[in-house]
Structures are given as C-alpha cells and as structure tokens.
C-alpha cells in the first residue's frame, strides 16, 4: 500500500492555509467536518443554495421536539463545509425550536468569526437548518 504521508502533509498544509485566511476553529471545520455521515432514517430535511456553486443540505433525526442526530452535505466550498459542520453541531441534542431560531450570528460566534464573503454560506446554512427543523416539526412517523 502507498504511504499516507503525502496526504497527511497536504491536509496539514490546507488546514494551515485556511487558518491563515480565517481562523483555527473555522479551518478545523473545513478540514475535519462533523456530522457528514448519512442518516437513512430522518424526520426533517432542508436545502438552501446561492447560485450554482454554493449549497447546503441538512438532515435531522428527531424524537418529539429533541434533535437526536444531524447530518449535512455541501458543495466543495470550504466555507459551506465549515458552516454545515457548525450548524449541525450547534443544533444536535437541542430542540427543534432552538434550530428554527438559530441565527447567522450564532454560527459566526461558534466559528469565531468569518469574513464578509462568507456570509452567503452562513445564510444558506441557517436557512437549511430552519427548513429541516420545520420539516421535522410536521413529521409523522409510520407505525
């Protein structure tokens, strides 16, 4: 098998580069996103996009008003990746109402700030979680 050293070096380089552009927390969510594994049984789904190359999809698995699991998928934009990761971390184990009221400021605070050009990515992440939480609120499980 091949040596993983090259990939490790590349990932380290990318994280350092993102940390210089943004900050350590945001860079970590860009390189090591959380909650991007597939949820096959979900109770809520939301999607938002900005043009053709910026989109975030979010899935929620809830029981009653409590969010048990969250997952996201985004386009390759590192700011969308960091936003999807942050949003799903912020709402996991919280109420659907909490997710419906999540703000861009909450995400920016969690990620320790982002530049102005990141705002569209943050806005679509918040819109996607609002849609997913609203969808989960109306979910009726099959018996």
N, C-alpha and C positions, 0 to 999 in steps of 0.2 A: 504494500500500500504506500501511497505517497506521504510525504512529510506535510503535516498541518502547519508548520512554521510559517510558511508564506501567507496562508490565510490569517493566522493569528497576527502577523505583522501588519497586514492590510487592515484588519479590523481595529487594531491599536492606532494605526495612522488615521483612519477615518474618525474614530472617537476623539482623538486629539484635535483633528481639524474642526470637527463640529463644536468641540468645547471652546476653541478659539473664536469661532463665529458666533456661538450662542452662549452656552454655559455648561458646566459638568452634568447637571441634572437633565437638561434637555438632551444633551449628547448621549447620555446613557439610555434614555427612552428611544432615541433614534437608532442606536446600535443594538440594544437589547430590549426590544419592545415587550411589554407584558400583555397577556390576555389576547394573543393572536391565534390560539388554537381553536379548532372548530367546535361549535356547540351544535349537536344534531337535534336536540330537543329544546327548543327555545320558545318563549312566550311573547317576545317582542322583537321587532326588527325596525331599524331606522337607517335611512341613507340620505346623504346630502352631498352635493357637489358644487364646484365652482369651475365652470368651463369643462373642458375635456380632459384635463390632466390633474385635477385635484378632486378626490372623492374619498369619503369615509363611510363604511357600512358598519353598523353596530348591532349585535345580537344580545339579548338579555334573557336569562332564565330566572324566573321569579316564582315565589310561592306566596300567595296573598300579596301583601304590599312590599315584601322584602326581596331585594335583588340577591340571588344566590350566586350567579355566575354572569360574567360579561365576556364578550369577545369582539374583536374588530378586524376589519380588513381595510386597507387603504391602498391608494396608488403608490408608486415608488417615491413620492416626495417625502424627504426626511421630516419635514415639519408636520405633514399629515400623519406620518407614523408616530411621531412623538405625541401629537395631540390625541390620536386614537388610544395610545397606550395610557396617557394621563387620564383621559375621560373615563375609561373603563376602570382604572384603579380608583378614581375618586368615588365612583358610584357603587362599587362592589360592596355587598353587605349593608347597603343603605336602603332607604325606602324609595319606592317609585316616585313619590312626591319630591324627594330630595333630587332625584335625577331630572325630573321635569323642571326644576328650578335652578339647575346648575348654570352658572354664568361663565362668560369668557374670562372674567376677572378671576374666578375660582381656578380655572385651568392655568392661566398665566401665573398666578401665585404658586400653584403646585409645581410648575416647571421653572420657577424662579425667574420669570420674565422671558419674553421673546421680542425680537424686533418688529417694527410695524409691518413689514412684508409678510409676517407670519399670521397676521390677524385673520385673513380669509380662511386659512387652515383651521384656526381655533374656532372661528364662527361655524364652519361646516361640521366640526366635531361636536359642538354644543347642539347644533340643530339635529344632528343624527341621534344623539342620546335623548333629546326631547321627544323625537318621533318614536324611538324604541320604547321609551317609558310609557308614552301614550298608548302605543300598540299593546304593550304588556298589560296595561290597566284594563283593557277591554277583552283580554284573552279569556276564553272559557275552555278549560281542558276537556278533552274527550274522556268519557268514562266507559 
